[in-house]
Amino acid sequence: MSIIKFLYTYPLKSGAAVSEVNVSGDTAGITGDREFCLYSPELKRFISMRDNLNIVNLYIKVDGNHLLVRTAHTEMLFDAQFSSPDRIRIWSRDVDVFVMPQEISEYISSFIGENVILSRLKFPGVISQSFMDTGPIHLISQHALESLSSASGYDYIDPAIFRPNLVVPDFKGLHDDNINEIIINGVEFTVTERTERCNAVPLLHKKLQDIENSSLLEYLDEASDYEGAYFGLYLQAKSKFNISIGDELTFSYTRDH
């Protein structure tokens, strides 16, 4: 067994992490995670940190009919009840959303230096309507992070670079491509796939650790024989769940690596 060491949610897609003690959710993921996204009306697509790294400094929190928006130096509370329905394009699918009031989008646009519209999921409990990439929950281990740090020659790698939801000490000696199921509090979580990393990793590595260059993506790709830059696992719960810091995980695996 292993335990939940850290829990994080990201209310805004590509936005700041929120450290949690307890989270709940269902087959679509953790409640409140990636509930909002930024959409470019000019480009007709959503905007992520890969387009604008300033987004990672945006903290968003729902408080009833109000929305708290915090940047690196300012904090504003907006009335968010007067939203309007719309449909936006996320990768290859259309997602139904509520468009937040214009003053919120204008405030965020002025901070990131780009015209964007803040949108909120209309159907957060439906996985086909989510803002997640390919898996609703992301898991990494501290042991894998330390091994990556040692092998790639970096003294320390901030786990925030990989934007996990769950961080555990280790996978109990299992290689991540051998794990097919995880049980937490009696709920089964299917491993949908290993997490293939993109250029957000070196961007965040350079930003968060103030370094000039990052070779993490190249190293991860090389470590998998150039079949993809993998690090971490995507999970999907089979039913509703509630998990907390310190909860135990049981791993189901295919074979020893």
Solvent accessible surface area in square Angstrom, and as a share of the most:
residue,aa,sasa,rsa
1,M,136,0.61
2,S,7,0.04
3,I,70,0.36
4,I,0,0.00
5,K,86,0.36
6,F,80,0.33
7,L,1,0.01
8,Y,47,0.18
9,T,7,0.04
10,Y,4,0.02
11,P,19,0.12
12,L,1,0.01
13,K,16,0.07
14,S,7,0.05
15,G,0,0.00
16,A,22,0.17
17,A,47,0.36
18,V,30,0.17
19,S,88,0.57
20,E,48,0.22
21,V,115,0.66
22,N,70,0.36
23,V,9,0.05
24,S,47,0.30
25,G,8,0.08
26,D,42,0.22
27,T,56,0.33
28,A,11,0.09
29,G,6,0.05
30,I,9,0.04
31,T,102,0.59
32,G,29,0.28
33,D,16,0.08
34,R,18,0.07
35,E,26,0.12
36,F,1,0.00
37,C,0,0.00
38,L,1,0.00
39,Y,26,0.10
40,S,3,0.02
41,P,35,0.22
42,E,117,0.52
43,L,97,0.48
44,K,135,0.57
45,R,102,0.37
46,F,18,0.08
47,I,1,0.00
48,S,5,0.03
49,M,10,0.04
50,R,98,0.36
51,D,67,0.35
52,N,19,0.10
53,L,49,0.24
54,N,63,0.32
55,I,0,0.00
56,V,15,0.09
57,N,54,0.28
58,L,0,0.00
59,Y,38,0.14
60,I,2,0.01
61,K,107,0.45
62,V,51,0.29
63,D,86,0.45
64,G,64,0.62
65,N,85,0.44
66,H,80,0.36
67,L,2,0.01
68,L,26,0.13
69,V,0,0.00
70,R,95,0.34
71,T,11,0.06
72,A,64,0.49
73,H,173,0.77
74,T,71,0.42
75,E,96,0.43
76,M,88,0.39
77,L,103,0.51
78,F,13,0.05
79,D,50,0.26
80,A,14,0.11
81,Q,94,0.42
82,F,151,0.63
83,S,40,0.26
84,S,57,0.37
85,P,89,0.56
86,D,75,0.39
87,R,143,0.52
88,I,7,0.04
89,R,106,0.39
90,I,1,0.00
91,W,107,0.37
92,S,93,0.60
93,R,64,0.23
94,D,63,0.32
95,V,0,0.00
96,D,24,0.12
97,V,0,0.00
98,F,67,0.28
99,V,31,0.18
100,M,7,0.03
101,P,23,0.14
102,Q,136,0.60
103,E,92,0.41
104,I,0,0.00
105,S,8,0.05
106,E,94,0.42
107,Y,44,0.17
108,I,0,0.00
109,S,17,0.11
110,S,89,0.57
111,F,61,0.25
112,I,6,0.03
113,G,69,0.66
114,E,51,0.23
115,N,78,0.40
116,V,2,0.01
117,I,49,0.25
118,L,0,0.00
119,S,0,0.00
120,R,66,0.24
121,L,14,0.07
122,K,71,0.30
123,F,90,0.37
124,P,81,0.51
125,G,47,0.45
126,V,71,0.41
127,I,74,0.37
128,S,64,0.41
129,Q,26,0.12
130,S,11,0.07
131,F,2,0.01
132,M,16,0.07
133,D,60,0.31
134,T,90,0.52
135,G,1,0.01
136,P,4,0.03
137,I,1,0.00
138,H,5,0.02
139,L,0,0.00
140,I,1,0.00
141,S,3,0.02
142,Q,50,0.22
143,H,110,0.49
144,A,34,0.26
145,L,13,0.06
146,E,113,0.51
147,S,52,0.34
148,L,9,0.05
149,S,11,0.07
150,S,93,0.60
151,A,61,0.47
152,S,24,0.16
153,G,66,0.63
154,Y,48,0.18
155,D,151,0.78
156,Y,129,0.49
157,I,3,0.01
158,D,35,0.18
159,P,34,0.21
160,A,43,0.33
161,I,2,0.01
162,F,1,0.00
163,R,31,0.11
164,P,1,0.01
165,N,0,0.00
166,L,1,0.00
167,V,1,0.01
168,V,0,0.00
169,P,41,0.26
170,D,38,0.20
171,F,15,0.06
172,K,101,0.43
173,G,83,0.79
174,L,29,0.14
175,H,68,0.30
176,D,23,0.12
177,D,61,0.32
178,N,1,0.00
179,I,7,0.04
180,N,63,0.32
181,E,37,0.16
182,I,0,0.00
183,I,62,0.31
184,I,0,0.00
185,N,89,0.46
186,G,68,0.65
187,V,21,0.12
188,E,67,0.30
189,F,1,0.00
190,T,48,0.28
191,V,22,0.13
192,T,56,0.33
193,E,74,0.33
194,R,62,0.23
195,T,3,0.02
196,E,100,0.45
197,R,37,0.14
198,C,48,0.28
199,N,77,0.40
200,A,15,0.11
201,V,3,0.01
202,P,21,0.13
203,L,51,0.25
204,L,4,0.02
205,H,0,0.00
206,K,72,0.31
207,K,75,0.32
208,L,75,0.37
209,Q,48,0.21
210,D,132,0.68
211,I,57,0.29
212,E,151,0.68
213,N,112,0.57
214,S,17,0.11
215,S,53,0.34
216,L,0,0.00
217,L,40,0.20
218,E,110,0.49
219,Y,62,0.24
220,L,10,0.05
221,D,41,0.21
222,E,94,0.42
223,A,70,0.54
224,S,20,0.13
225,D,113,0.58
226,Y,151,0.57
227,E,133,0.60
228,G,8,0.08
229,A,7,0.06
230,Y,54,0.20
231,F,14,0.06
232,G,4,0.04
233,L,0,0.00
234,Y,19,0.07
235,L,0,0.00
236,Q,50,0.22
237,A,2,0.02
238,K,112,0.48
239,S,55,0.36
240,K,166,0.70
241,F,11,0.04
242,N,80,0.41
243,I,1,0.00
244,S,31,0.20
245,I,70,0.35
246,G,38,0.36
247,D,30,0.15
248,E,94,0.42
249,L,0,0.00
250,T,57,0.33
251,F,25,0.10
252,S,44,0.29
253,Y,111,0.42
254,T,79,0.46
255,R,149,0.54
256,D,112,0.58
257,H,150,0.67
